[in-house]
Amino acid sequence: MDGPGAADDLRADNPGIERQVIDVMEQGVIAWSAGGQCLLFNTRVYSMLEIGEDVLDEATTRAEFRARSLARGDMSEEIIARIEQRTAAGQPFAYDRTLPSGRMVMTAGRPMRGGGTVITMTDVTEARRAQADLIRAKAKAEEAEQEIREILAQERARQEEARLLAELNEWLQSCKSLDELYEIVEHFMPLMLPGTKGELYVYSNSRDALDGMVKWNTAQLHPSISADSCWALRRGRGYEYRKDGLCLRCDHVEAHGDGDAPHEYLCVPIVAHGDTVGLLHIRFDPDGKCAARINDRSAFALRCGEHISMAVANARLRDELRDQSIRDPLTGLYNRRYFLDALWRELSIAGRRDTCLGIVSFDVDRFKTFNDNHGHDAGDAVLRAIGAWLRDHFTGDEIACRYGGEEFMILVPTAALDDTVCLAERLRDGIADLRVRHLSETLPRVTVSCGVVSCPDHGCETGPLLRLVDEALYAAKAAGRNAVRVAGGPVDAPGRHNALAKAGQSD
C-alpha cells in the first residue's frame, strides 16, 4: 500500500529523483532563491532559450542571468522592472520572450514558500502564430465587413439618387410650359439637395444677361446677372468652387441677403440642343447636411442640372412648335386656327358663367390698292405694324388674331356690347394714327373698318356670330370705311365717326 513511507523508500532507492523529473519535463525550469541564487534548473532551459552554459550554470545569479538576457535582447528593461516589482510583492508574473530565431517562449514566475521564485518556460510559438493569424483573419473579416457595409451604403445611395432623379425627370417632362418647369424646380430642388440654396437663371432675349427665374431656400434672387460674371458660362462646363481649392469666386456670387459669401458652390450651365440657355447656381451647406442620402453631392447636383437642361430644351421646343402652330409668322398674333379654338372655349365659359363676350372683326381699307401702289413688302410692313400695335395696347384678356390676309379678329372676354364698341373705336383711332416707315420713307396712312357683335346680344353660337360680325364689317365698309358698325344696326358712337361713315368719307 502506497503512503508517505513508500515515497521515502522511493527517494532512498532513487537518489536524484527530483532532478530526473524536471529534466524530462517539456518546459524549461529555473528556481531562484530569495537572494537571487540559482537553486536548480533543468537541461530543457538550454534548448528552450537557445543558450549555452556560458549564460546559465549553477553559479549564475539571477542578476547575471537577467543582464545576459538583456544583452541578447531576450528581455527589456521595462520587463525586468515589472518582474522585480511583482517579485518583491510576492506576486506571480508572466511575459512572452522573443528569441533571436523568432521563437516565442512564455516565461511565467510563481513565488515559493519561504521566498524564492520558480520560473517555467513554455514554447508558445505556434500558439502565438495561430493567435496572430486569428487576429489578422478577424481584422480582415472586419475590414471586409466594413467594405461590404460601405458598398451597400453606396448602392443604397445610388438607388436613392436614381429614384430622386427619376421622380424629378417625370415631373419635369410632364410640364406643359416653362412656367410650370420653373415651379417644379423651385419645389423639388430643396428636397433633392437638402441644406442647399440656389437660383435658376435664363438668358434674356437680348442674350446679354440672364434673368433670375427661380430661387429656393434663399431670401433674394438677382433680377439679372451678366453672362461673363460666371466661370461656368465662360468655360462652357460645370464649375465647382471651394474656398480652400485652386479656384476663383464668380463675380455674380454675393451674400444673397442670407449670410456671407459661400465657402462652396456649384454653377451648372443649362444647355438645350447645344445652346446654353441658362445657369443653375447651387450653394452648399458648410455643415455638409446635403450629403446624407447621396454619394457625391456635386456629381448629383450636376446630374440634376442635366435633367433640368433636358426639360428646358423640351419645354422650349414644345413652346416653339406650339407658337408655330398657333401664331401668325408675319404679325406675331394668334392665327385663324387658334382664334376658332379660343372662340369656342370662351363661348363655353360665357355660357357656364352667364357672362358676356365681345367680338371685333376689322380689316385694312383698300389694302389691295395699297399693295398695288406701294408693293407687297410695304403691305407686309403695314400688317406688322398693326400686329405690333395690337400687342402693345391689348395686354389684358383680349385675344388678337390675324384671321387671314388683311383681316383681323379680337375676342374680348366678359365685355358687354358697349365696352366692345368702345374698344373697336379705340382700335380704329389707334390704327389711323399709325405712321409706318418702309425703305427710309413714311408710308401713307391706313385706316380700318370694324364690325362688332356680342354674346348674348347676338346669340352664343360660333357660326351665327362669325356670320353676323362679317356682315357688320361689310356694313362698315359700305358706310364709307374707317368706321365701326354693330351687327344689326349702326354703332352708337361719337357723332364725328358716324357722320364720317354716313357721308362715305374715308382715307
matplotlib code that plots the C-alpha trace (Angstrom):
import matplotlib.pyplot as plt

x = [0.0, 1.4, 1.9, 4.4, 6.7, 6.7, 7.6, 10.6, 11.7, 11.5, 13.7, 16.1, 16.3, 16.5, 18.8, 18.4, 14.8, 13.7, 16.4, 15.3, 11.8, 12.5, 14.9, 12.2, 9.7, 8.7, 9.1, 12.3, 12.5, 14.7, 14.4, 15.9, 16.3, 15.0, 18.5, 18.8, 20.9, 20.2, 18.8, 18.3, 17.4, 16.7, 18.6, 15.4, 16.2, 19.2, 17.1, 14.1, 16.1, 18.7, 21.5, 24.6, 26.4, 28.1, 24.7, 23.4, 25.0, 24.7, 26.8, 24.9, 22.9, 19.5, 21.0, 23.7, 21.1, 18.9, 21.8, 22.9, 19.3, 19.1, 22.3, 20.9, 17.7, 15.5, 14.4, 13.9, 14.5, 10.7, 10.0, 12.9, 11.5, 8.0, 9.3, 11.3, 8.3, 5.9, 8.6, 9.2, 5.4, 5.3, 3.1, 3.2, 4.2, 4.3, 5.6, 6.5, 10.2, 11.1, 14.2, 16.7, 15.4, 11.9, 10.5, 8.3, 8.6, 6.1, 8.0, 6.0, 7.1, 5.5, 6.7, 7.7, 7.0, 9.8, 10.9, 12.4, 10.7, 10.1, 10.4, 8.8, 9.3, 6.9, 7.3, 4.2, 5.5, 2.8, 0.1, 1.1, 1.3, -2.2, -3.4, -1.8, -3.3, -6.7, -6.3, -5.3, -8.2, -10.6, -9.2, -9.6, -13.1, -14.0, -12.4, -14.3, -17.5, -16.9, -16.2, -19.4, -21.3, -19.8, -20.6, -24.2, -24.4, -23.1, -25.6, -28.5, -27.3, -27.1, -30.6, -31.9, -30.2, -31.7, -35.2, -34.9, -33.7, -36.4, -39.1, -37.7, -37.5, -41.0, -42.3, -40.1, -41.1, -44.8, -44.5, -46.7, -44.8, -41.6, -43.6, -44.6, -41.0, -39.8, -42.4, -41.2, -37.6, -38.4, -40.4, -38.1, -34.6, -34.8, -36.0, -33.4, -30.5, -31.5, -29.3, -28.6, -29.6, -29.8, -31.2, -32.0, -31.2, -32.3, -30.9, -32.9, -34.0, -31.1, -28.6, -26.5, -27.8, -29.5, -32.8, -33.4, -36.4, -36.3, -34.9, -35.0, -34.1, -32.7, -34.1, -33.1, -32.9, -30.8, -33.1, -30.3, -26.6, -24.2, -23.1, -19.4, -19.8, -19.8, -16.8, -19.1, -20.6, -17.2, -15.7, -18.7, -19.0, -19.9, -17.8, -17.2, -15.9, -14.2, -12.7, -9.6, -9.3, -7.4, -10.3, -11.8, -15.1, -17.7, -18.5, -22.2, -21.8, -22.7, -24.2, -27.7, -29.2, -28.9, -25.3, -21.7, -20.4, -20.5, -17.4, -18.6, -20.9, -21.6, -22.6, -24.1, -24.8, -28.3, -27.8, -30.7, -29.9, -26.3, -27.2, -26.6, -29.9, -29.4, -27.5, -28.2, -26.4, -26.2, -24.7, -23.8, -24.4, -20.9, -22.0, -22.4, -26.1, -26.7, -24.6, -26.8, -28.5, -26.1, -22.6, -21.3, -23.4, -21.5, -21.9, -25.6, -26.2, -24.6, -27.0, -29.9, -28.7, -28.6, -32.2, -33.3, -31.4, -33.2, -36.5, -35.8, -34.9, -38.1, -40.3, -38.7, -39.1, -42.8, -43.3, -41.7, -43.7, -46.9, -46.2, -45.5, -48.9, -50.9, -49.0, -49.0, -45.3, -45.8, -47.6, -46.8, -50.5, -52.5, -53.7, -57.2, -56.9, -56.2, -58.9, -61.6, -60.5, -60.4, -63.9, -65.4, -63.7, -64.7, -68.3, -68.4, -67.1, -69.5, -72.4, -71.4, -70.7, -73.5, -71.1, -70.6, -68.2, -67.4, -66.0, -64.4, -63.6, -61.6, -59.6, -57.4, -59.3, -58.4, -55.4, -55.3, -54.9, -52.2, -50.3, -50.6, -49.3, -46.5, -45.7, -46.3, -43.3, -44.8, -48.1, -46.4, -44.8, -48.2, -49.6, -46.5, -47.1, -50.8, -49.8, -47.3, -49.9, -52.3, -49.7, -48.7, -52.3, -54.2, -52.3, -55.3, -57.6, -58.1, -57.1, -55.9, -55.6, -54.8, -57.8, -56.4, -54.9, -55.6, -58.4, -58.1, -60.3, -60.3, -62.0, -62.9, -63.9, -66.5, -67.1, -70.6, -71.6, -70.9, -67.5, -66.7, -67.8, -65.5, -62.6, -63.3, -63.3, -60.1, -58.6, -59.9, -58.3, -55.1, -54.5, -55.4, -52.7, -50.0, -47.1, -45.2, -41.8, -40.6, -37.3, -36.5, -39.8, -43.1, -46.0, -49.4, -51.8, -54.1, -57.5, -59.6, -63.3, -64.6, -67.6, -68.8, -71.0, -71.6, -72.8, -75.5, -76.9, -76.3, -76.5, -74.0, -73.2, -70.0, -71.4, -74.0, -71.7, -69.0, -71.6, -73.0, -69.6, -68.7, -71.9, -71.2, -67.7, -69.1, -71.7, -68.8, -67.1, -70.4, -70.8, -67.6, -64.9, -62.9, -66.0, -67.3, -70.6, -72.5, -74.3, -78.0, -77.6, -75.3, -72.9, -73.9, -70.6, -69.4, -71.0, -67.8, -67.3, -71.0, -71.0, -67.9, -69.4, -72.7, -71.1, -69.0, -65.7, -62.6, -58.8]
y = [0.0, 3.4, 6.1, 8.7, 5.9, 4.4, 7.8, 8.0, 4.5, 5.5, 8.5, 6.3, 3.8, 6.5, 9.3, 12.5, 11.6, 15.3, 16.2, 13.4, 14.6, 18.2, 17.1, 15.1, 18.0, 19.7, 23.1, 24.8, 25.3, 27.6, 28.0, 31.2, 31.7, 34.7, 36.2, 35.5, 32.4, 29.6, 26.6, 24.4, 24.3, 21.6, 21.0, 21.9, 25.5, 25.5, 24.4, 26.4, 29.7, 28.7, 29.4, 27.5, 27.1, 30.4, 32.0, 29.8, 27.4, 26.5, 29.5, 32.1, 34.6, 35.9, 39.4, 38.0, 35.9, 38.9, 41.1, 38.5, 38.1, 41.9, 41.9, 39.2, 41.1, 38.4, 40.8, 44.5, 46.9, 47.5, 43.8, 43.4, 46.3, 44.8, 41.4, 42.8, 44.8, 41.8, 39.5, 41.9, 41.9, 38.1, 38.1, 35.9, 37.2, 36.2, 37.6, 36.4, 36.2, 36.6, 34.7, 35.7, 32.8, 34.2, 31.6, 32.8, 31.5, 32.3, 32.8, 32.5, 33.0, 31.9, 32.6, 29.8, 29.4, 30.9, 33.1, 32.5, 32.1, 29.2, 30.1, 27.9, 28.4, 27.1, 27.3, 29.1, 29.9, 28.0, 29.2, 32.8, 32.4, 30.9, 33.7, 36.3, 34.6, 34.6, 38.3, 39.1, 37.0, 38.7, 42.1, 41.1, 39.9, 43.1, 45.1, 43.0, 43.5, 47.3, 47.3, 45.5, 48.0, 50.8, 49.1, 48.6, 52.2, 53.4, 51.2, 52.4, 56.0, 55.2, 53.8, 56.8, 59.1, 57.2, 57.3, 61.0, 61.8, 59.6, 61.4, 64.8, 63.8, 62.5, 65.8, 67.9, 66.0, 66.4, 70.2, 72.0, 75.3, 76.8, 78.5, 75.0, 73.9, 76.8, 75.9, 72.3, 73.3, 75.7, 72.9, 69.9, 71.3, 71.8, 68.1, 66.8, 68.6, 69.4, 72.1, 73.9, 77.3, 78.3, 80.0, 79.3, 82.0, 82.1, 84.1, 87.1, 87.6, 90.0, 87.3, 90.0, 89.0, 86.2, 86.8, 85.3, 82.9, 80.6, 80.6, 78.1, 78.5, 82.0, 85.4, 87.2, 86.4, 88.6, 90.2, 89.6, 88.7, 89.3, 86.4, 86.9, 87.0, 83.2, 80.9, 78.1, 80.1, 81.4, 77.9, 76.1, 73.4, 72.9, 74.8, 73.9, 76.4, 75.6, 78.3, 76.2, 75.0, 76.2, 78.3, 81.8, 83.0, 84.1, 87.7, 87.0, 85.3, 87.6, 87.3, 86.9, 88.5, 85.4, 85.3, 85.6, 84.5, 80.7, 78.6, 76.0, 76.3, 74.8, 76.5, 74.3, 75.7, 74.8, 73.6, 73.0, 71.4, 72.5, 76.1, 77.4, 78.9, 79.4, 78.7, 76.7, 78.0, 75.9, 76.9, 74.0, 74.0, 74.2, 71.5, 69.0, 68.2, 67.7, 64.5, 62.4, 60.4, 60.7, 59.6, 62.8, 65.9, 67.8, 65.0, 64.6, 68.3, 68.1, 65.3, 67.4, 70.2, 67.8, 66.7, 70.3, 71.2, 68.4, 69.6, 73.2, 72.1, 70.1, 72.8, 75.4, 73.1, 72.5, 76.2, 76.9, 74.3, 75.4, 79.0, 78.0, 76.2, 79.0, 82.2, 84.1, 84.5, 87.9, 89.8, 87.6, 87.5, 84.3, 82.7, 81.6, 78.1, 79.5, 82.1, 79.5, 77.3, 80.3, 81.4, 78.0, 78.0, 81.5, 80.9, 77.8, 79.8, 82.6, 80.1, 78.4, 81.7, 83.7, 86.4, 88.4, 88.1, 90.7, 90.1, 92.7, 92.0, 94.5, 94.7, 97.4, 99.6, 99.4, 97.2, 95.7, 99.2, 100.0, 96.9, 97.7, 101.2, 100.6, 96.9, 93.8, 94.5, 97.8, 96.0, 93.5, 96.3, 97.8, 94.4, 94.0, 97.5, 96.7, 93.5, 95.4, 98.0, 95.3, 93.5, 96.8, 98.0, 94.8, 93.4, 92.1, 89.3, 90.3, 87.8, 89.4, 87.3, 87.6, 85.9, 85.9, 88.4, 91.9, 90.7, 90.6, 89.4, 90.3, 88.4, 90.4, 88.1, 89.4, 92.5, 93.8, 95.2, 98.9, 98.0, 96.1, 99.1, 101.4, 99.0, 99.0, 102.8, 102.9, 100.4, 102.4, 105.6, 103.9, 102.4, 105.7, 107.4, 104.8, 106.1, 103.2, 103.6, 101.4, 101.7, 105.0, 106.6, 107.1, 105.2, 106.8, 106.5, 103.4, 103.0, 100.0, 99.2, 97.3, 95.0, 94.2, 91.5, 90.4, 87.3, 87.1, 90.1, 88.4, 84.8, 82.4, 80.1, 80.2, 80.0, 82.7, 85.1, 84.8, 85.4, 88.4, 90.0, 89.6, 91.3, 94.1, 94.5, 94.8, 97.3, 99.5, 99.3, 100.1, 103.1, 104.6, 102.7, 104.0, 103.2, 100.9, 99.0, 96.7, 93.7, 94.6, 98.4, 101.4, 101.9, 104.2, 106.1, 109.7, 111.8, 112.5, 108.9, 108.3, 111.5, 110.4, 106.9, 108.2, 110.8, 108.0, 109.8, 107.7, 108.0]
z = [0.0, -1.0, 1.5, 2.9, 3.9, 0.4, -1.1, 1.3, 0.3, -3.4, -2.8, -1.0, -3.8, -6.5, -5.4, -7.6, -8.5, -8.4, -10.9, -13.2, -13.0, -14.0, -16.8, -18.6, -18.4, -21.7, -20.0, -19.0, -15.2, -13.1, -9.4, -7.8, -4.1, -2.3, -2.5, -6.3, -6.3, -8.7, -6.7, -9.7, -13.4, -16.0, -19.2, -21.2, -20.4, -22.8, -25.8, -24.8, -24.6, -27.2, -24.8, -23.5, -20.2, -20.6, -20.0, -17.2, -14.8, -11.2, -10.1, -12.2, -10.1, -11.1, -11.7, -14.0, -16.0, -16.5, -17.6, -20.1, -21.4, -21.7, -23.7, -26.0, -26.5, -24.9, -22.2, -21.9, -19.1, -18.8, -18.4, -15.8, -13.8, -13.9, -12.8, -9.9, -8.7, -8.7, -7.2, -4.3, -3.7, -3.8, -6.9, -10.0, -13.3, -17.0, -20.2, -23.8, -24.6, -28.2, -29.1, -31.9, -34.0, -33.9, -31.5, -28.6, -25.1, -22.4, -19.2, -16.0, -12.4, -9.2, -5.7, -3.4, 0.3, 2.3, -0.5, -3.9, -7.3, -9.7, -13.4, -16.1, -19.8, -22.5, -26.2, -27.5, -30.9, -32.8, -30.4, -30.7, -34.5, -34.5, -32.3, -34.6, -37.6, -35.9, -35.1, -38.7, -40.0, -37.7, -38.8, -42.4, -41.8, -40.1, -42.9, -45.5, -43.5, -43.3, -47.1, -47.7, -45.5, -47.5, -50.8, -49.6, -48.4, -51.7, -53.6, -51.4, -52.0, -55.8, -55.8, -53.9, -56.3, -59.2, -57.6, -56.9, -60.4, -62.0, -60.0, -60.8, -64.5, -64.5, -63.2, -65.5, -68.6, -67.7, -67.8, -70.3, -70.2, -68.9, -66.1, -64.8, -65.1, -63.0, -60.4, -60.2, -59.9, -57.0, -55.3, -55.9, -55.5, -51.7, -51.5, -53.9, -52.3, -48.6, -47.0, -50.3, -51.5, -55.2, -58.2, -61.8, -64.4, -68.0, -70.8, -71.8, -75.4, -76.0, -74.8, -72.9, -69.5, -67.6, -65.8, -62.4, -62.7, -59.7, -56.1, -53.2, -49.5, -50.1, -49.3, -52.6, -56.3, -58.5, -61.2, -63.7, -63.9, -66.7, -68.9, -68.3, -64.5, -64.2, -64.7, -65.7, -68.6, -69.6, -69.6, -71.0, -68.3, -64.7, -62.2, -58.6, -56.1, -52.8, -50.6, -49.9, -53.5, -56.6, -57.9, -58.2, -57.0, -59.7, -59.8, -59.6, -56.2, -53.3, -49.9, -51.4, -48.3, -46.2, -44.9, -46.0, -49.4, -49.7, -49.0, -51.5, -54.5, -57.9, -61.2, -63.9, -67.4, -68.7, -72.2, -74.7, -78.0, -77.9, -76.9, -73.4, -72.3, -68.6, -65.4, -62.2, -59.2, -56.0, -52.7, -50.3, -46.6, -44.8, -42.4, -45.2, -44.4, -48.1, -48.2, -46.0, -48.8, -51.7, -52.5, -54.2, -53.8, -56.6, -59.1, -58.1, -58.5, -62.0, -62.9, -61.6, -63.9, -66.8, -66.2, -65.9, -69.1, -70.9, -69.6, -70.5, -74.0, -74.4, -73.0, -75.3, -78.2, -77.3, -76.9, -80.3, -82.0, -80.4, -81.3, -84.8, -84.9, -83.4, -84.3, -87.5, -88.5, -90.1, -87.3, -84.3, -83.5, -83.0, -86.2, -87.5, -86.0, -82.5, -82.8, -83.6, -80.7, -78.4, -79.6, -78.8, -75.4, -74.4, -75.6, -73.4, -70.4, -71.0, -71.1, -67.9, -66.0, -67.6, -68.7, -71.9, -74.8, -77.4, -80.9, -83.2, -86.8, -88.8, -92.0, -93.7, -96.0, -99.7, -98.9, -102.4, -103.9, -101.3, -102.3, -106.0, -105.4, -102.9, -103.2, -101.2, -99.0, -97.9, -97.3, -95.1, -93.2, -92.5, -91.3, -89.0, -87.6, -86.9, -85.2, -83.0, -82.1, -81.1, -78.9, -77.2, -76.5, -75.7, -72.8, -70.8, -71.5, -75.1, -77.8, -81.0, -84.1, -87.8, -89.4, -92.9, -95.4, -94.0, -91.8, -88.0, -85.1, -81.5, -78.7, -75.6, -72.7, -70.2, -72.3, -72.9, -76.2, -75.3, -74.0, -77.2, -79.3, -77.3, -77.8, -81.6, -81.7, -79.8, -82.2, -85.2, -83.9, -83.0, -86.4, -88.1, -86.1, -87.1, -89.1, -90.8, -92.3, -95.1, -97.1, -95.5, -96.3, -94.4, -96.0, -96.4, -93.5, -93.5, -91.9, -90.8, -90.8, -87.8, -87.3, -83.7, -82.2, -78.7, -76.8, -75.7, -77.6, -81.0, -79.8, -78.4, -81.3, -83.2, -86.8, -86.5, -84.6, -87.2, -90.0, -88.2, -87.4, -91.0, -92.1, -89.6, -91.1, -94.7, -93.3, -92.0, -95.5, -97.2, -94.9, -96.3, -94.4, -91.4, -89.4, -86.7, -87.2, -84.9, -86.3, -87.0, -87.0, -86.8, -83.9, -81.1, -81.2, -81.1, -83.8, -85.7, -86.5, -87.5, -89.6, -91.5, -92.0, -93.3, -95.6, -97.1, -96.2, -95.9, -96.3]

ax = plt.figure().add_subplot(projection="3d")
ax.plot(x, y, z, "-o")
ax.set_aspect("equal")
plt.show()
